[in-house]
Amino acid sequence: MQWEYRTVDGALDAPALEQRLNSLGAEGWELVACASPGHYVIHYVLKRAVPPDPG
């Protein structure tokens, strides 16, 4: 299985972040890691499976 990855940067605005992560989850993205190097910004790493090539 192959994966594709996406990063999302977000501030500490819980309602907006929750809505964004729920939208991404509905598209098949799964949160796998987050990091906060400081300055009130959090980096989120998401992954989802790449559909197999039908060819």
C-alpha positions in Angstrom: 0.0 0.0 0.0 1.2 3.5 -0.8 0.5 6.6 1.2 0.2 10.3 0.3 1.0 12.9 3.0 -0.2 16.4 3.7 0.8 19.0 6.2 -1.5 21.6 7.7 -0.4 24.5 9.9 -2.9 25.8 12.4 -3.1 28.2 15.3 -4.7 27.3 18.7 -8.2 28.0 17.5 -9.9 24.8 18.6 -13.4 25.2 16.8 -11.8 26.1 13.5 -9.2 23.4 13.7 -11.7 20.8 14.7 -13.9 21.7 11.7 -10.9 21.6 9.3 -9.6 18.3 10.6 -13.2 16.8 10.4 -13.4 18.0 6.7 -10.0 16.4 5.9 -11.1 13.2 7.7 -14.2 13.1 5.5 -11.8 13.1 2.5 -10.0 10.1 3.9 -7.1 11.9 5.6 -5.9 10.5 9.0 -4.0 12.6 11.5 -0.7 10.8 12.3 1.5 13.4 14.0 1.6 17.0 15.2 4.5 19.2 16.3 4.6 22.6 18.0 8.0 24.3 17.5 6.6 27.4 19.3 5.0 30.7 18.5 1.4 29.3 18.9 1.5 27.5 15.5 1.0 23.7 15.3 2.0 21.6 12.3 -0.2 18.6 11.6 0.8 15.7 9.4 -1.9 13.6 7.8 -1.9 10.6 5.5 -4.3 8.7 3.3 -4.0 5.6 1.1 -3.3 6.1 -2.5 -5.9 4.2 -4.6 -4.3 1.3 -6.5 -3.6 1.9 -10.2 -6.3 0.0 -12.1 -3.9 -0.4 -15.1 
